[in-house]
Amino acid sequence: MEKSTLFSHIGRPKIDTGVSVNPPIIRASTLLFDKADDLYEGGHRIYGRHGSQVHDSLKEAFCALEGGMGCTLTPSGLSANTLSVLANVKAGDHILVSDSSYGPIRHFCDSHLSNFGVETEYYSPRIGREIKGLIRENTSCILLESPGSLSMEIQDLPAIVKIAKEKKITTIVDNTWSAGLVYNPLSLGADIVVHAATKYYSGHSDILYGAIISRAQRHADKVNATNIALGNSTSADDAYTILRGFRTVIARFERQEKTALALAKWLGRHEKVSQVLHPALDSHPDHALWERDFSGSACLFSIVLKPCSKQQVLDLLDRLEYFAKGFSFGGYESLIIHCDPQLTRSHAEDFAGPLVRIACGLEDITDLKLDLEQSLAELSLDG
Ligand SMILES: Cc1ncc(COP(=O)(O)O)c(C=O)c1O
Protein backbone atom coordinates (compact mmCIF):
# COMPACT_ATOMS: atom_id res chain seq x y z
CA MET A 1 0.00 0.00 0.00
CA GLU A 2 1.31 3.49 -0.84
CA LYS A 3 1.94 5.84 2.10
CA SER A 4 -0.81 8.31 1.15
CA THR A 5 -3.40 5.49 1.22
CA LEU A 6 -1.97 4.12 4.45
CA PHE A 7 -2.04 7.54 6.12
CA SER A 8 -5.69 8.01 5.13
CA HIS A 9 -6.69 4.79 6.86
CA ILE A 10 -4.28 3.98 9.66
CA GLY A 11 -5.42 4.26 13.28
CA ARG A 12 -9.07 4.90 12.44
CA PRO A 13 -11.97 3.25 14.31
CA LYS A 14 -13.40 0.12 12.66
CA ILE A 15 -16.30 1.10 10.39
CA ASP A 16 -19.60 0.40 12.11
CA THR A 17 -23.03 2.05 12.08
CA GLY A 18 -22.66 5.72 12.87
CA VAL A 19 -19.02 5.52 13.92
CA SER A 20 -16.88 8.68 13.71
CA VAL A 21 -14.10 8.87 11.11
CA ASN A 22 -11.49 9.75 13.73
CA PRO A 23 -10.73 8.09 17.08
CA PRO A 24 -12.38 9.68 20.13
CA ILE A 25 -10.50 11.99 22.48
CA ILE A 26 -10.62 10.58 25.99
CA ARG A 27 -9.36 12.99 28.62
CA ALA A 28 -8.44 11.00 31.71
CA SER A 29 -6.04 10.66 34.58
CA THR A 30 -8.02 8.12 36.62
CA LEU A 31 -9.37 5.02 34.89
CA LEU A 32 -12.07 3.16 36.78
CA PHE A 33 -12.49 -0.59 37.30
CA ASP A 34 -15.49 -2.60 38.33
CA LYS A 35 -13.43 -5.31 40.06
CA ALA A 36 -10.69 -4.42 42.57
CA ASP A 37 -8.50 -7.25 41.32
CA ASP A 38 -8.37 -5.71 37.84
CA LEU A 39 -6.44 -2.73 39.24
CA TYR A 40 -3.39 -4.97 39.58
CA GLU A 41 -3.99 -8.20 37.73
CA GLY A 42 -6.09 -7.47 34.67
CA GLY A 43 -3.31 -6.49 32.28
CA HIS A 44 -5.29 -3.33 31.45
CA ARG A 45 -4.17 0.21 30.98
CA ILE A 46 -4.61 1.44 34.55
CA TYR A 47 -3.84 5.16 34.53
CA GLY A 48 -4.08 8.13 32.17
CA ARG A 49 -0.32 8.52 31.90
CA HIS A 50 -0.27 5.27 29.94
CA GLY A 51 -2.22 6.86 27.09
CA SER A 52 -5.52 6.11 25.40
CA GLN A 53 -6.90 4.82 22.12
CA VAL A 54 -5.83 7.90 20.18
CA HIS A 55 -2.28 7.56 21.52
CA ASP A 56 -2.25 3.94 20.36
CA SER A 57 -3.46 5.00 16.91
CA LEU A 58 -0.75 7.64 16.69
CA LYS A 59 1.96 5.18 17.73
CA GLU A 60 0.72 2.78 15.05
CA ALA A 61 1.01 5.57 12.45
CA PHE A 62 4.58 6.48 13.48
CA CYS A 63 5.64 2.81 13.43
CA ALA A 64 4.18 2.45 9.93
CA LEU A 65 5.92 5.65 8.82
CA GLU A 66 9.38 4.49 9.85
CA GLY A 67 9.02 0.71 9.82
CA GLY A 68 9.53 0.42 13.59
CA MET A 69 8.49 -2.14 16.20
CA GLY A 70 7.55 0.35 18.88
CA CYS A 71 6.91 4.05 19.44
CA THR A 72 7.04 6.33 22.45
CA LEU A 73 5.26 9.69 22.32
CA THR A 74 6.86 12.68 24.02
CA PRO A 75 5.91 16.26 24.87
CA SER A 76 8.30 17.85 22.34
CA GLY A 77 10.87 17.08 19.67
CA LEU A 78 13.64 18.03 22.06
CA SER A 79 12.34 15.59 24.68
CA ALA A 80 12.23 12.87 22.00
CA ASN A 81 15.96 13.42 21.50
CA THR A 82 16.89 13.68 25.18
CA LEU A 83 14.74 10.72 26.22
CA SER A 84 16.16 8.44 23.55
CA VAL A 85 19.68 9.30 24.72
CA LEU A 86 18.79 8.92 28.42
CA ALA A 87 17.38 5.46 27.73
CA ASN A 88 20.70 4.35 26.29
CA VAL A 89 23.36 5.76 28.64
CA LYS A 90 24.65 5.17 32.14
CA ALA A 91 27.23 6.90 34.34
CA GLY A 92 30.71 6.51 32.93
CA ASP A 93 29.58 6.34 29.28
CA HIS A 94 30.90 8.32 26.35
CA ILE A 95 28.55 9.37 23.55
CA LEU A 96 29.16 10.79 20.09
CA VAL A 97 26.90 13.60 18.90
CA SER A 98 26.98 15.22 15.49
CA ASP A 99 28.46 18.69 15.60
CA SER A 100 25.57 19.84 13.39
CA SER A 101 22.85 18.68 15.81
CA TYR A 102 20.00 20.91 16.91
CA GLY A 103 21.49 23.40 19.42
CA PRO A 104 19.38 22.64 22.52
CA ILE A 105 20.49 18.97 22.31
CA ARG A 106 24.02 20.21 22.73
CA HIS A 107 22.90 22.17 25.76
CA PHE A 108 21.31 19.04 27.26
CA CYS A 109 24.51 17.04 26.74
CA ASP A 110 26.87 19.70 28.07
CA SER A 111 24.80 20.99 30.96
CA HIS A 112 22.85 17.96 32.15
CA LEU A 113 24.22 14.64 30.88
CA SER A 114 27.63 15.76 32.08
CA ASN A 115 26.25 15.98 35.66
CA PHE A 116 25.47 12.28 35.51
CA GLY A 117 28.97 11.31 34.43
CA VAL A 118 28.25 10.94 30.72
CA GLU A 119 30.82 12.51 28.43
CA THR A 120 29.78 13.95 25.06
CA GLU A 121 32.13 14.27 22.13
CA TYR A 122 31.07 16.17 19.01
CA TYR A 123 32.09 14.73 15.67
CA SER A 124 32.22 16.37 12.28
CA PRO A 125 29.03 15.43 10.34
CA ARG A 126 31.15 14.53 7.32
CA ILE A 127 33.20 12.00 9.28
CA GLY A 128 31.69 8.86 7.70
CA ARG A 129 33.58 5.65 8.46
CA GLU A 130 36.36 7.61 10.18
CA ILE A 131 34.07 7.70 13.20
CA LYS A 132 35.79 4.44 14.10
CA GLY A 133 38.74 6.46 15.41
CA LEU A 134 36.52 8.19 18.00
CA ILE A 135 34.97 5.08 19.45
CA ARG A 136 36.05 4.10 22.94
CA GLU A 137 35.40 1.07 25.14
CA ASN A 138 32.64 3.05 26.92
CA THR A 139 30.94 4.61 23.86
CA SER A 140 27.27 3.71 24.19
CA CYS A 141 25.44 5.73 21.60
CA ILE A 142 25.75 7.94 18.54
CA LEU A 143 23.23 10.73 17.95
CA LEU A 144 22.95 11.90 14.35
CA GLU A 145 20.93 14.48 12.49
CA SER A 146 20.96 14.43 8.71
CA PRO A 147 20.84 16.94 7.13
CA GLY A 148 22.42 18.93 9.97
CA SER A 149 20.48 21.74 11.57
CA LEU A 150 21.24 25.06 9.87
CA SER A 151 24.22 23.89 7.80
CA MET A 152 22.58 20.93 5.99
CA GLU A 153 25.42 18.36 5.95
CA ILE A 154 24.31 14.86 4.93
CA GLN A 155 25.88 12.04 6.94
CA ASP A 156 27.03 8.69 5.64
CA LEU A 157 24.60 6.81 7.84
CA PRO A 158 25.26 3.29 6.48
CA ALA A 159 29.02 3.71 7.13
CA ILE A 160 28.41 4.96 10.67
CA VAL A 161 25.85 2.25 11.40
CA LYS A 162 28.20 -0.48 10.19
CA ILE A 163 30.86 0.54 12.71
CA ALA A 164 28.32 1.11 15.49
CA LYS A 165 26.92 -2.40 15.01
CA GLU A 166 30.38 -3.97 15.23
CA LYS A 167 30.86 -2.17 18.56
CA LYS A 168 27.27 -2.72 19.80
CA ILE A 169 26.63 1.01 19.96
CA THR A 170 23.07 2.35 19.64
CA THR A 171 22.47 4.75 16.75
CA ILE A 172 19.78 7.42 17.11
CA VAL A 173 18.79 9.61 14.15
CA ASP A 174 16.79 12.84 14.33
CA ASN A 175 14.71 12.55 11.16
CA THR A 176 12.61 15.67 11.58
CA TRP A 177 13.80 17.34 8.35
CA SER A 178 12.47 14.59 6.09
CA ALA A 179 9.26 13.93 8.10
CA GLY A 180 10.12 10.26 7.51
CA LEU A 181 8.69 10.68 4.00
CA VAL A 182 11.91 10.85 1.99
CA TYR A 183 14.44 9.22 4.35
CA ASN A 184 14.09 6.15 6.52
CA PRO A 185 17.12 5.64 8.78
CA LEU A 186 15.77 2.37 10.26
CA SER A 187 15.88 0.81 6.80
CA LEU A 188 19.55 1.87 6.62
CA GLY A 189 20.27 0.03 9.86
CA ALA A 190 19.82 2.75 12.53
CA ASP A 191 18.31 1.59 15.83
CA ILE A 192 16.13 4.54 16.76
CA VAL A 193 14.54 7.45 14.88
CA VAL A 194 13.23 10.58 16.54
CA HIS A 195 10.83 13.19 15.21
CA ALA A 196 9.88 16.67 16.29
CA ALA A 197 6.24 16.16 15.24
CA THR A 198 5.92 19.82 16.13
CA LYS A 199 6.97 20.49 12.54
CA TYR A 200 5.21 18.70 9.67
CA TYR A 201 2.80 16.55 11.71
CA SER A 202 1.42 19.52 13.57
CA GLY A 203 1.70 21.46 10.31
CA HIS A 204 0.18 24.57 11.86
CA SER A 205 2.82 25.69 14.38
CA ASP A 206 0.49 25.30 17.33
CA ILE A 207 1.60 22.07 19.05
CA LEU A 208 4.86 20.80 20.52
CA TYR A 209 5.14 17.04 20.15
CA GLY A 210 7.72 14.29 19.69
CA ALA A 211 7.96 10.63 18.74
CA ILE A 212 10.66 7.99 19.18
CA ILE A 213 10.45 4.95 16.91
CA SER A 214 12.64 1.88 17.46
CA ARG A 215 13.53 -0.83 14.97
CA ALA A 216 13.83 -3.59 17.60
CA GLN A 217 11.48 -4.35 20.45
CA ARG A 218 14.34 -4.25 22.99
CA HIS A 219 15.10 -0.62 22.14
CA ALA A 220 11.40 0.26 22.15
CA ASP A 221 11.02 -1.32 25.61
CA LYS A 222 14.02 0.55 26.97
CA VAL A 223 12.77 3.91 25.69
CA ASN A 224 9.28 3.23 26.95
CA ALA A 225 10.52 2.19 30.40
CA THR A 226 12.55 5.41 30.67
CA ASN A 227 9.52 7.45 29.59
CA ILE A 228 7.34 5.80 32.23
CA ALA A 229 10.03 6.27 34.89
CA LEU A 230 10.28 9.98 34.09
CA GLY A 231 6.49 10.36 34.27
CA ASN A 232 6.10 11.92 30.83
CA SER A 233 2.78 11.90 29.07
CA THR A 234 1.06 13.81 26.28
CA SER A 235 -2.55 14.97 26.14
CA ALA A 236 -5.15 13.11 24.10
CA ASP A 237 -6.01 16.40 22.38
CA ASP A 238 -2.44 16.83 21.14
CA ALA A 239 -2.17 13.17 20.09
CA TYR A 240 -5.43 13.56 18.14
CA THR A 241 -4.19 16.65 16.33
CA ILE A 242 -0.83 15.12 15.45
CA LEU A 243 -2.64 12.04 14.09
CA ARG A 244 -4.82 14.36 12.02
CA GLY A 245 -1.59 15.82 10.63
CA PHE A 246 -0.81 12.39 9.15
CA ARG A 247 -3.90 12.59 6.91
CA THR A 248 -2.59 15.59 4.98
CA VAL A 249 1.16 15.55 5.55
CA ILE A 250 2.11 14.12 2.16
CA ALA A 251 0.17 16.75 0.21
CA ARG A 252 1.63 19.55 2.30
CA PHE A 253 5.15 18.12 2.32
CA GLU A 254 5.26 17.64 -1.46
CA ARG A 255 4.13 21.19 -2.14
CA GLN A 256 6.58 22.68 0.35
CA GLU A 257 9.39 20.48 -1.01
CA LYS A 258 8.67 21.72 -4.54
CA THR A 259 8.61 25.38 -3.47
CA ALA A 260 11.86 25.04 -1.53
CA LEU A 261 13.68 23.32 -4.38
CA ALA A 262 12.54 25.93 -6.92
CA LEU A 263 13.56 28.80 -4.62
CA ALA A 264 16.90 27.12 -3.87
CA LYS A 265 17.65 26.80 -7.60
CA TRP A 266 16.72 30.42 -8.22
CA LEU A 267 18.76 31.66 -5.23
CA GLY A 268 21.71 29.63 -6.50
CA ARG A 269 21.80 31.98 -9.52
CA HIS A 270 21.34 35.17 -7.48
CA GLU A 271 24.25 37.61 -7.53
CA LYS A 272 24.04 38.33 -3.78
CA VAL A 273 24.12 34.67 -2.74
CA SER A 274 27.44 32.88 -2.53
CA GLN A 275 26.16 29.34 -1.78
CA VAL A 276 22.88 27.47 -1.42
CA LEU A 277 22.92 24.63 1.13
CA HIS A 278 20.22 22.35 -0.25
CA PRO A 279 21.20 18.68 -0.59
CA ALA A 280 19.13 18.10 -3.75
CA LEU A 281 21.29 20.58 -5.67
CA ASP A 282 24.29 19.01 -7.35
CA SER A 283 26.40 21.91 -6.03
CA HIS A 284 25.87 20.60 -2.47
CA PRO A 285 29.01 18.86 -1.17
CA ASP A 286 27.02 15.81 0.01
CA HIS A 287 24.70 15.60 -3.00
CA ALA A 288 25.89 12.07 -3.89
CA LEU A 289 25.08 10.76 -0.40
CA TRP A 290 21.68 12.45 -0.54
CA GLU A 291 20.98 10.86 -3.92
CA ARG A 292 21.96 7.44 -2.59
CA ASP A 293 19.98 7.52 0.68
CA PHE A 294 17.08 9.97 0.24
CA SER A 295 14.13 9.85 -2.14
CA GLY A 296 13.36 13.57 -1.98
CA SER A 297 14.02 16.81 -0.15
CA ALA A 298 12.09 19.07 2.22
CA CYS A 299 10.86 22.60 2.91
CA LEU A 300 14.03 23.68 4.71
CA PHE A 301 17.37 24.85 3.36
CA SER A 302 19.98 27.52 4.00
CA ILE A 303 21.82 30.11 1.95
CA VAL A 304 25.18 31.76 2.45
CA LEU A 305 25.04 35.42 1.49
CA LYS A 306 28.00 37.21 -0.07
CA PRO A 307 29.90 39.02 2.72
CA CYS A 308 27.85 41.81 4.31
CA SER A 309 27.38 43.28 7.76
CA LYS A 310 25.12 41.78 10.42
CA GLN A 311 22.92 44.88 10.19
CA GLN A 312 22.48 44.29 6.44
CA VAL A 313 21.30 40.73 7.17
CA LEU A 314 18.86 41.90 9.83
CA ASP A 315 17.50 44.55 7.46
CA LEU A 316 17.16 41.95 4.69
CA LEU A 317 14.99 39.83 6.98
CA ASP A 318 13.00 42.78 8.26
CA ARG A 319 12.06 43.89 4.73
CA LEU A 320 10.36 40.54 4.01
CA GLU A 321 6.59 40.44 4.05
CA TYR A 322 5.78 36.73 3.76
CA PHE A 323 8.79 35.13 5.46
CA ALA A 324 8.20 35.71 9.16
CA LYS A 325 11.15 35.71 11.52
CA GLY A 326 10.75 32.72 13.81
CA PHE A 327 12.21 29.33 14.70
CA SER A 328 10.92 26.01 13.36
CA PHE A 329 9.67 24.69 10.02
CA GLY A 330 7.04 22.39 8.55
CA GLY A 331 4.12 24.69 9.33
CA TYR A 332 1.91 26.27 6.65
CA GLU A 333 3.75 29.58 6.97
CA SER A 334 7.16 30.49 5.60
CA LEU A 335 9.87 31.37 8.10
CA ILE A 336 13.37 32.77 7.98
CA ILE A 337 16.23 33.12 10.51
CA HIS A 338 19.79 34.35 10.47
CA CYS A 339 21.74 31.38 11.80
CA ASP A 340 25.11 32.74 12.86
CA PRO A 341 24.17 33.28 16.53
CA GLN A 342 23.28 29.60 16.79
CA LEU A 343 26.37 28.20 15.07
CA THR A 344 28.20 26.67 18.03
CA ARG A 345 30.56 24.10 16.61
CA SER A 346 33.53 22.12 17.86
CA HIS A 347 34.75 21.60 14.30
CA ALA A 348 35.11 24.99 12.61
CA GLU A 349 32.89 25.41 9.58
CA ASP A 350 33.96 28.23 7.29
CA PHE A 351 31.19 29.95 5.38
CA ALA A 352 31.98 32.70 2.90
CA GLY A 353 29.32 35.01 4.39
CA PRO A 354 26.33 35.13 6.75
CA LEU A 355 24.10 32.03 6.91
CA VAL A 356 20.32 32.38 6.55
CA ARG A 357 17.85 29.49 6.92
CA ILE A 358 14.62 29.44 4.94
CA ALA A 359 11.55 27.32 5.73
CA CYS A 360 8.97 27.32 2.95
CA GLY A 361 5.30 27.23 3.79
CA LEU A 362 2.22 26.80 1.62
CA GLU A 363 2.11 30.30 0.12
CA ASP A 364 2.29 30.69 -3.65
CA ILE A 365 5.88 30.54 -4.88
CA THR A 366 5.44 33.66 -7.01
CA ASP A 367 4.78 35.74 -3.90
CA LEU A 368 7.63 34.15 -1.97
CA LYS A 369 10.08 34.72 -4.79
CA LEU A 370 9.02 38.35 -5.26
CA ASP A 371 9.36 38.90 -1.53
CA LEU A 372 12.95 37.60 -1.50
CA GLU A 373 13.77 39.36 -4.75
CA GLN A 374 12.73 42.83 -3.54
CA SER A 375 14.57 42.44 -0.25
CA LEU A 376 17.76 41.04 -1.80
CA ALA A 377 17.74 43.91 -4.30
CA GLU A 378 18.23 46.33 -1.39
CA LEU A 379 21.00 44.32 0.25
CA SER A 380 24.36 46.14 0.22
CA LEU A 381 27.36 43.87 0.15
CA ASP A 382 30.73 44.63 1.78
CA GLY A 383 33.25 46.44 -0.35
C1 LIG B 1 15.93 18.88 13.93
C2 LIG B 1 15.16 19.28 15.15
N1 LIG B 1 15.03 18.38 16.14
C3 LIG B 1 14.35 18.69 17.25
C4 LIG B 1 13.76 19.92 17.41
C5 LIG B 1 13.02 20.23 18.67
O1 LIG B 1 11.65 20.13 18.48
P1 LIG B 1 10.63 20.83 19.47
O2 LIG B 1 10.56 22.24 19.09
O3 LIG B 1 9.37 20.09 19.28
O4 LIG B 1 11.17 20.63 20.87
C6 LIG B 1 13.86 20.87 16.40
C7 LIG B 1 13.22 22.21 16.55
O5 LIG B 1 13.45 23.12 15.79
C8 LIG B 1 14.60 20.54 15.24
O6 LIG B 1 14.77 21.44 14.25
Ligand as a Chemical Component Dictionary entry (heavy atoms), coordinates in Angstrom:
data_LIG
# 
_chem_comp.id                   LIG 
_chem_comp.type                 NON-POLYMER 
_chem_comp.pdbx_formal_charge   0 
_chem_comp.three_letter_code    LIG 
# 
loop_
_chem_comp_atom.comp_id 
_chem_comp_atom.atom_id 
_chem_comp_atom.alt_atom_id 
_chem_comp_atom.type_symbol 
_chem_comp_atom.charge 
_chem_comp_atom.model_Cartn_x 
_chem_comp_atom.model_Cartn_y 
_chem_comp_atom.model_Cartn_z 
_chem_comp_atom.pdbx_ordinal 
LIG C1 C1 C 0 15.926 18.883 13.934 1  
LIG C2 C2 C 0 15.164 19.278 15.154 2  
LIG N1 N1 N 0 15.026 18.383 16.136 3  
LIG C3 C3 C 0 14.347 18.690 17.249 4  
LIG C4 C4 C 0 13.760 19.916 17.412 5  
LIG C5 C5 C 0 13.016 20.231 18.675 6  
LIG O1 O1 O 0 11.651 20.127 18.479 7  
LIG P1 P1 P 0 10.629 20.826 19.471 8  
LIG O2 O2 O 0 10.564 22.240 19.089 9  
LIG O3 O3 O 0 9.374  20.089 19.278 10 
LIG O4 O4 O 0 11.167 20.630 20.871 11 
LIG C6 C6 C 0 13.861 20.875 16.400 12 
LIG C7 C7 C 0 13.225 22.205 16.546 13 
LIG O5 O5 O 0 13.448 23.116 15.786 14 
LIG C8 C8 C 0 14.598 20.544 15.236 15 
LIG O6 O6 O 0 14.765 21.439 14.249 16 
# 
loop_
_chem_comp_bond.comp_id 
_chem_comp_bond.atom_id_1 
_chem_comp_bond.atom_id_2 
_chem_comp_bond.value_order 
_chem_comp_bond.pdbx_ordinal 
LIG C1 C2 SING 1  
LIG C2 N1 SING 2  
LIG C2 C8 DOUB 3  
LIG N1 C3 DOUB 4  
LIG C3 C4 SING 5  
LIG C4 C5 SING 6  
LIG C4 C6 DOUB 7  
LIG C5 O1 SING 8  
LIG O1 P1 SING 9  
LIG P1 O2 DOUB 10 
LIG P1 O3 SING 11 
LIG P1 O4 SING 12 
LIG C6 C7 SING 13 
LIG C6 C8 SING 14 
LIG C7 O5 DOUB 15 
LIG C8 O6 SING 16 
# 
